[in-house]
Structure formats: C-alpha cells, structure tokens
Amino acid sequence: MNISQICPNPALRDWRVVFGSNVRKVRQQKRLTQEDLAHEAELDLTYVGGIERGKRNPSLMVMGRIAKALSTPLVKLLET
C-alpha cells in the first residue's frame, strides 16, 4: 500500500497532520484529556499537543505507544 492509497487527496498527504488529527479524534471519542493520553503513553503533555496539531514528527515507536494507549490499531490512526 502506498501513500496515495491511504491519502488520495494530495493536500492531505502530510502524514503528521493525518496522524495528529486522528489521534485527537480517537482521544476525544474515548473522553480522554491530552494529559490522560500523555500519561498512558509515557509522553510529555506538550509533545502530545504538538502531535495533535501536526507540528511534531513522532517516531514509529512513539506512534505505537500512542496507539496502544488509545487501544487503537496504529494503521487506523494513519487513515484519512
């Protein structure tokens, strides 16, 4: 699978924005605060906020920790 299949719209191909938006959406659906997520994923609160805004470039390990903390498959957090 390539990025065009995941993000067919060229304007949305910045995976950091896609990932961050999905993290925020899932976090809010689960009624978690950024602080709750940061604690569960063992990350700094400001780092989680930066990820949700698409301003940070999280490693695969960090993305995995966030997915685990949200009980959500990582691939779901990368879908548009």
N, C-alpha and C positions, 0 to 999 in steps of 0.2 A: 504494500500500500504506500502510495506517495502522498506528499502534502496536498496535491491538487485534489485527491480523492477525499481527504479529511476536510480541507478548506477550499471548496470550489470557488469562492469569491476571492479574487486577488487582494482586495482591500482588507481581508480578514486573515491573511496568511502569516501575520506575526503571531507565532505560537505562544509568545509570552502573554499577549492580550487575550487570546482564546483561553489559555490555561487559567489565567487570573480571573477572568470573568466567570468561568465555570466553577472555580474554587469558591468564589463569593456566592454564586447561586446555590450550590450544594450546601455550603456552610449555613446560609440563611434558611434554607429548607429544613435543615436539621436543628434550627433555632440555637445555633452556637454563636458566640461572640468571636471576634478575632482573637481575643485573649484566650478563650477556651481552646480554639484551634492551635494557637501558638504553644500553649501548654502541652496539649496532647501530642503534637508533632515535635516537641522539644526545639522550638524555634523562637527567635526574638519577635515580639509583637510588631515592631516596626517593619521587620522583614516580611511578615505575613501581609501587612498592609501594602507594601511595595509590590509584592507578588500579585495581589488582587488588582492593583492598578496597572499591571503590565509593565512596571518600571524595573523589576528585578529579573535576573537571569538565573533561575534556580537550577541546580544540578539534578540529574536523574535521581540521585539518592534523596534529595530534598523533596522532589515531586512524589516519590514513593512514600515518604513519611507523611506527607500531606494526604495522599490518597488513603493510606492506612488509617490515619486519624479521622478521616471522613467516612471510613468504611465504604469506599467507592473505588471501583477499578480505575487505575491510572488512565487507561485508554478513554474512559468516559469523560475525564477532565480535559482531554485534548480534542474532543469532538466539537464541531460547530453546530 
